[in-house]
Amino acid sequence: MKLLEERIRRDGVIKEGDILKVDSFLNHQIDPELIGAIAEEFHRKFAADDVTKILTIEASGIAIAIEVARVFGVPMVFAKKNQTKNIAGDVYTSKVVSYTHGRVYDVILSKSFLGPEDRVLVIDDFLANGAALNGLLEIISQSGAHLCGCGVAVEKGFQPGGAELRSKGIKLESLAIVESMDASTGDITFRAQD
C-alpha cells in the first residue's frame, strides 16, 4: 500500500535494535484518514472471506481493528493482556512474548465473545517475530472458530514472523513489508507488492 509506505518513509523513525516507530500516525497518535484507507484495503483483500468477527490484541492494534470492523459491519473483540475484575466466567488464554516490551503476557479473551460459529479476521499494527499473532491464533484454535486470515499494517520482512505464518498456509496480507532499515542513515526499503 503505497500510501502507508510513503507515510512510513516521511514520519517513521528507525531506532537501534530494529525498532520502527510509527507512533506519530499509526499506534499512539492516530491519523484517522490513514486508518480509514488501511481498513478499506483490508476489506478489499478479505471481502470474499465472509468475515463475522475482527480480532486483535491489546492495545496498539485496536484503532486499526475497530475501523476494519466498521468497514466490514461486524463486531471487533480484543484479547486483553491482563486479567481484570470485569472479565467474569470462562476465558481463552495464551502466552505472548512482546518484542517491543521484552516481557511475556498471558492474553485472555472471554469465551462469550468467540466461538465455533465465528469466521475471524485477525488484525494488528505490526508483525515482527509473530508472537502476538500466534497467541491470537491459539485463542482462535481454542474457540473452534474459523480463521479467515491475518491482516497486518506493517510487517518487518527481515524478521521470521511473516514467513513462518505463510509456511503454515495462513492467508497473511501485510500492507507494507519492510525489507531493510538503517537507523544510522534513516534508509528504509520495502518489498514490492501488487
Order of alpha helices (4+ residues) and beta strands (2+ residues): alpha-beta-beta-alpha-beta-alpha-beta-beta-beta-beta-alpha-beta-alpha-beta-beta
